[in-house]
């Protein structure tokens, strides 16, 4: 089953509750690396996954060829040394879990190795996902793509080159009284129109904020995606995000610039108050009233 697989109103806190209440059993660390799939035991081990800024070690059991159940989990002590990424020795080599606009939790593992009792050089990029209200049913397998694929073949494999009615996208808004109540709803309504037109592609991020607003939750959501500041570390202040503002930009999750972990994004201060576009707002009003 495993070889076939690799060949071919709850709140967000529910996942945290599951992670914290599962029995903390001992994990067998295979010599193949930080994360691997044990073919004989039909289990997936990830020695570091970060969720809402907290690091866990997790284990899944393969339920069938397209779904895995969370089996064991334990918090990783802050004093435990975690192997860094090869491309950035200042970043811990942890997988990330993020929640998109459809309330789907997306768990992406890169270079997941196969382990069959001996060293195995096969590695795959894998996406698992689960709706918030279906967590107890486990995580479904979204895609399994060989890590050695070219960028073009990888994008075909994970189907991010195909438009979807409900794509994996991330509208993120800071908290501020300067945002009218209708702002988020208007944005989502416009995006739904584009999706219905066949323009809904995965991995789009819209981030809007006030520099003096409460942006703590919004920044965490951005970190969940692997967004890094210009200093090549997780962005912890809104100023670090503000200096990257652009509506024709993008970023590579965790700084891995191989074309396989790319997000398109619009980082935009509140367009209703941003002084930089005051002239544009005046022109928008003229156009609105003259049509």
C-alpha positions as CSV (number, residue, x, y, z in Angstrom):
1,X,0.0,0.0,0.0
2,X,2.8,2.4,0.9
3,X,4.8,1.7,-2.3
4,X,1.6,2.3,-4.3
5,X,1.0,5.5,-2.5
6,X,4.5,6.8,-3.2
7,X,4.6,5.5,-6.7
8,X,1.7,6.7,-8.3
9,X,-17.9,24.8,14.8
10,X,-14.3,23.7,15.7
11,X,-11.6,26.3,16.2
12,X,-8.0,26.0,15.1
13,X,-7.2,24.9,18.7
14,X,-8.6,21.5,18.0
15,X,-5.3,20.4,16.3
16,X,-3.3,21.9,19.1
17,X,-5.4,19.9,21.6
18,X,-4.8,16.7,19.6
19,X,-1.1,17.4,19.5
20,X,-0.9,18.0,23.2
21,X,-3.1,15.2,24.4
22,X,-1.8,12.3,22.4
23,X,0.5,9.9,24.3
24,X,4.1,11.0,24.2
25,X,5.6,7.7,23.1
26,X,9.2,7.1,22.2
27,X,10.0,7.8,18.5
28,X,12.4,5.6,16.6
29,X,14.8,7.8,14.7
30,X,15.8,6.2,11.5
31,X,19.2,7.0,10.1
32,X,17.7,8.4,7.0
33,X,16.9,11.9,8.3
34,X,14.5,14.1,10.1
35,X,11.4,12.9,8.4
36,X,10.7,9.6,6.8
37,X,8.0,7.0,5.9
38,X,8.6,3.6,7.4
39,X,7.4,1.2,4.8
40,X,7.3,-1.9,7.1
41,X,5.5,-0.1,10.0
42,X,3.3,1.9,7.6
43,X,4.0,5.0,9.6
44,X,5.2,8.5,8.9
45,X,7.6,10.2,11.3
46,X,8.3,13.9,11.3
47,X,10.9,15.0,13.9
48,X,10.0,18.6,13.7
49,X,6.7,20.2,12.6
50,X,5.9,23.8,13.5
51,X,2.3,24.8,14.1
52,X,1.3,28.3,15.3
53,X,4.9,28.8,16.3
54,X,5.2,25.7,18.5
55,X,7.4,22.8,17.5
56,X,6.2,19.2,17.8
57,X,7.5,15.7,16.9
58,X,4.7,13.7,15.3
59,X,3.9,10.2,14.1
60,X,1.1,9.2,11.7
61,X,-0.2,5.7,10.8
62,X,-1.2,5.0,7.2
63,X,-4.9,4.3,7.2
64,X,-5.2,3.7,3.5
65,X,-3.5,4.8,0.4
66,X,-4.9,8.3,0.7
67,X,-5.3,9.1,4.4
68,X,-3.1,9.1,7.5
69,X,-4.2,9.2,11.2
70,X,-2.3,11.3,13.7
71,X,-0.9,8.7,16.2
72,X,1.7,10.2,18.6
73,X,2.8,13.7,19.3
74,X,5.0,15.5,21.8
75,X,6.3,19.0,22.3
76,X,9.9,19.6,21.5
77,X,11.8,21.2,24.4
78,X,13.2,24.6,23.4
79,X,16.6,23.5,24.5
80,X,16.7,20.5,22.1
81,X,18.9,21.2,19.2
82,X,17.2,20.7,15.8
83,X,19.1,20.1,12.6
84,X,19.1,23.3,10.4
85,X,18.3,23.5,6.8
86,X,21.2,23.0,4.4
87,X,20.5,26.3,2.7
88,X,20.1,28.3,5.9
89,X,21.9,27.3,9.1
90,X,19.9,29.8,11.1
91,X,16.6,28.1,10.5
92,X,15.5,24.8,12.1
93,X,14.5,22.1,9.6
94,X,10.8,22.0,10.5
95,X,7.8,21.3,8.4
96,X,5.0,23.8,8.5
97,X,1.2,23.6,9.0
98,X,-0.9,26.5,7.7
99,X,-4.7,27.2,7.5
100,X,-6.1,28.6,4.2
101,X,-9.2,30.6,3.5
102,X,-11.3,27.4,3.2
103,X,-10.4,26.4,6.8
104,X,-8.2,23.6,5.5
105,X,-5.0,22.8,7.4
106,X,-2.2,22.2,4.9
107,X,0.8,20.2,6.1
108,X,3.7,20.1,3.6
109,X,6.7,17.9,4.0
110,X,9.7,18.3,1.8
111,X,12.2,15.6,1.0
112,X,10.3,12.9,2.9
113,X,12.5,9.8,2.7
114,X,11.4,6.2,2.4
115,X,12.8,3.8,5.0
116,X,12.6,0.0,4.6
117,X,15.0,-1.2,7.2
118,X,18.0,0.2,5.3
119,X,19.1,3.5,3.9
120,X,16.9,4.5,1.0
121,X,17.7,7.5,-1.1
122,X,14.2,8.0,-2.5
123,X,12.6,11.2,-1.3
124,X,9.3,12.9,-1.9
125,X,7.6,16.2,-1.4
126,X,4.2,15.5,0.2
127,X,1.1,17.5,1.0
128,X,-1.3,16.3,3.7
129,X,-4.5,18.3,4.4
130,X,-7.5,18.2,6.7
131,X,-10.5,20.3,7.2
132,X,-10.9,21.8,10.7
133,X,-14.1,19.9,11.3
134,X,-12.7,16.6,10.1
135,X,-9.5,16.4,12.0
136,X,-10.5,13.3,13.9
137,X,-10.7,11.5,10.5
138,X,-7.1,12.1,9.9
139,X,-5.2,13.9,7.1
140,X,-5.8,13.2,3.5
141,X,-2.9,13.0,0.9
142,X,-3.0,15.9,-1.5
143,X,0.0,15.0,-3.6
144,X,3.2,13.0,-3.5
145,X,5.9,14.2,-5.9
146,X,9.4,13.0,-6.3
147,X,11.8,15.6,-4.9
148,X,14.1,15.2,-7.9
149,X,11.5,16.4,-10.4
150,X,12.2,19.5,-12.4
151,X,10.3,22.6,-11.4
152,X,8.0,22.3,-14.4
153,X,7.3,18.6,-13.7
154,X,6.8,19.3,-10.0
155,X,4.1,22.0,-10.7
156,X,2.4,19.5,-12.9
157,X,2.6,16.8,-10.3
158,X,1.1,19.0,-7.5
159,X,-1.4,20.5,-10.0
160,X,-0.7,24.1,-8.9
161,X,-0.6,25.0,-12.6
162,X,-4.3,24.1,-12.8
163,X,-7.0,26.7,-11.8
164,X,-9.5,25.6,-9.0
165,X,-12.8,26.7,-7.7
166,X,-11.5,26.5,-4.1
167,X,-7.7,27.1,-4.4
168,X,-5.3,27.0,-1.5
169,X,-5.0,30.7,-0.8
170,X,-4.3,32.9,2.2
171,X,-6.0,36.3,2.8
172,X,-4.5,37.7,6.0
173,X,-5.6,40.9,7.7
174,X,-4.2,42.8,10.7
175,X,-6.5,44.0,13.3
176,X,-7.4,47.7,13.4
177,X,-10.4,49.9,13.8
178,X,-9.3,51.6,10.6
179,X,-10.5,48.6,8.6
180,X,-14.3,48.9,8.0
181,X,-16.4,45.8,8.8
182,X,-17.1,45.1,5.2
183,X,-13.4,45.1,4.1
184,X,-12.7,41.4,4.4
185,X,-16.1,40.4,3.0
186,X,-15.6,42.7,-0.1
187,X,-12.2,41.2,-0.7
188,X,-13.5,37.6,-0.5
189,X,-16.4,38.5,-2.8
190,X,-14.1,39.8,-5.4
191,X,-11.8,36.7,-5.2
192,X,-14.9,34.4,-5.5
193,X,-15.8,36.1,-8.8
194,X,-12.2,35.5,-10.1
195,X,-12.4,31.9,-8.9
196,X,-15.7,31.4,-10.8
197,X,-14.0,32.8,-13.9
198,X,-11.4,30.1,-13.7
199,X,-8.6,32.2,-12.2
200,X,-8.2,30.5,-8.9
201,X,-4.6,29.3,-8.6
202,X,-3.0,27.9,-5.5
203,X,-0.5,29.7,-3.3
204,X,-1.7,33.3,-3.4
205,X,-1.3,35.5,-0.3
206,X,-2.9,38.8,0.4
207,X,-1.6,40.6,3.4
208,X,-3.1,44.0,4.5
209,X,-2.4,45.8,7.7
210,X,-2.0,49.1,9.6
211,X,1.4,49.9,10.9
212,X,0.0,50.9,14.3
213,X,-2.5,48.0,14.4
214,X,-2.5,44.7,16.2
215,X,-0.7,42.5,13.7
216,X,0.5,39.7,16.0
217,X,-2.0,37.1,14.7
218,X,-1.5,38.1,11.1
219,X,2.3,37.9,11.4
220,X,2.0,34.4,12.8
221,X,-0.1,33.3,9.9
222,X,2.5,34.7,7.6
223,X,5.3,32.8,9.4
224,X,3.1,29.6,9.1
225,X,3.7,29.9,5.4
226,X,7.5,30.2,5.7
227,X,7.7,33.9,5.0
228,X,11.1,35.3,5.8
229,X,12.3,38.9,6.3
230,X,15.1,40.4,4.4
231,X,17.4,39.2,7.2
232,X,16.5,35.6,6.1
233,X,14.7,34.9,9.4
234,X,11.0,34.7,10.3
235,X,9.4,38.1,10.3
236,X,8.5,39.1,13.8
237,X,7.6,42.8,13.3
238,X,5.2,44.5,10.9
239,X,8.0,46.8,9.8
240,X,9.9,43.8,8.4
241,X,6.9,42.9,6.3
242,X,6.2,46.5,5.4
243,X,9.6,46.9,3.8
244,X,8.8,44.1,1.3
245,X,5.4,45.6,0.3
246,X,4.4,44.9,-3.3
247,X,1.4,43.7,-5.1
248,X,3.4,42.0,-7.9
249,X,5.7,40.1,-5.6
250,X,6.3,36.7,-4.2
251,X,8.4,34.7,-1.8
252,X,10.0,31.3,-1.5
253,X,8.8,29.4,1.6
254,X,11.6,29.1,4.1
255,X,14.0,30.8,1.6
256,X,14.3,27.6,-0.6
257,X,14.5,29.2,-4.0
258,X,14.0,26.1,-6.2
259,X,10.8,27.2,-7.8
260,X,8.8,24.5,-5.9
261,X,7.8,26.4,-2.8
262,X,6.8,29.8,-4.3
263,X,3.9,32.0,-3.2
264,X,2.6,35.0,-5.2
265,X,1.7,37.8,-2.8
266,X,0.3,41.3,-2.3
267,X,1.7,43.0,0.8
268,X,-0.4,46.1,1.1
269,X,-1.0,48.6,3.9
270,X,-4.7,49.4,4.3
271,X,-5.6,50.8,0.9
272,X,-8.2,53.0,2.5
273,X,-5.7,54.9,4.7
274,X,-2.3,54.4,3.1
275,X,-0.9,57.9,2.5
276,X,1.2,56.7,-0.5
277,X,-1.9,56.2,-2.6
278,X,-3.9,59.3,-1.4
279,X,-4.0,60.6,-5.0
280,X,-5.3,57.3,-6.3
281,X,-8.1,57.3,-3.8
282,X,-9.2,60.7,-4.9
283,X,-9.2,59.5,-8.5
284,X,-11.2,56.4,-7.6
285,X,-13.9,58.6,-6.0
286,X,-14.1,60.7,-9.2
287,X,-14.5,57.6,-11.3
288,X,-17.1,56.1,-9.1
289,X,-19.3,59.1,-9.2
290,X,-19.0,59.9,-12.9
291,X,-19.9,56.5,-14.2
